[in-house]
Amino acid sequence: MHAQFSHERSQTLLRQRNMFAMVSASLAIALTIAGGLAATRNREVVLLPTISKPLTISSAGVSAEYLEFVTRDAALMLLNRSPEGLDYWMAQILGLADPASHGRLKADLVRIVEEQRGSDVTQAFVIKSMTVDPTGLTSEVKGTLKTFVGAQVIASDERRFRFTWTYQGLRLALAGFAQISNDSKTKEGQ
């Protein structure tokens, strides 16, 4: 009697063990498949910029439209400045900066702030055209840069600026900017 009871008990435990092994194996396979799909699938985030149409970015890369909007906003923020708002101006640009380029950009911006602080010089930029390269993560902006002392315009020049970007995860960050002179040599800062 004890042998039969022991045999029935061991068969029950064996069935439970086999069922647990099958459930564990099924869950491991499902987890592996879900992990593979999550790793290879492009992520998208819906953005709500101040534009008239919906816009998304993806981990697959930056769209030309998104790069154009970010370049537009960065160029206007970077190239429109006055002595009264220099600290805010610098903080906003550094907020866009790529961590790897943060120190170099900050040094360029501090130099500009030191030159302009305490003066009456204000700068305004009007964009006339823009080209973007989403694969190379660069963009160029062409427009009129006006320099004012008080209310008087002392200079109005056609200028081109190149912006370089980095894209990691879903973050587009400013890696650098330069003025492009007419003889195709670049001048850092401005």
C-alpha angles and dihedrals in degrees: 000000000000091000093053092047090048091049092050091048093050091048090052091049091047091053090048091050092049092048091050090049092051093048091047092049091048092050091048091052092047091049092049092050093046091048091050092050092047093049095049099037120097114241121220131197123194111230126204105205124160094271134113098244135051114262132193136187126209137202086239090074147291120299119228091240093054093046089050093052093047091046091049093052094043093048093049092046094045099043100039109073143142132188092251095063104035097119093051090043093054094044092052094050092047087051087064094046125115108242091236091055097037097102096048093046091047091052090052092047094046089053090053092046092051091050094048103035113108094014131108092231115126126179129208128184127200115196116225101169141357136196124193133193109196094183094051092036093229133122135185128209124196124192150112118300112201123193119202132192104197105320096330122099108229098173138018115180137166107242139176125208130191122211122197121201141191125212120202123163102329097326123108108198135183111250098174149327133213139177112243111217124210092258089058095250114127127231116204120231125003 
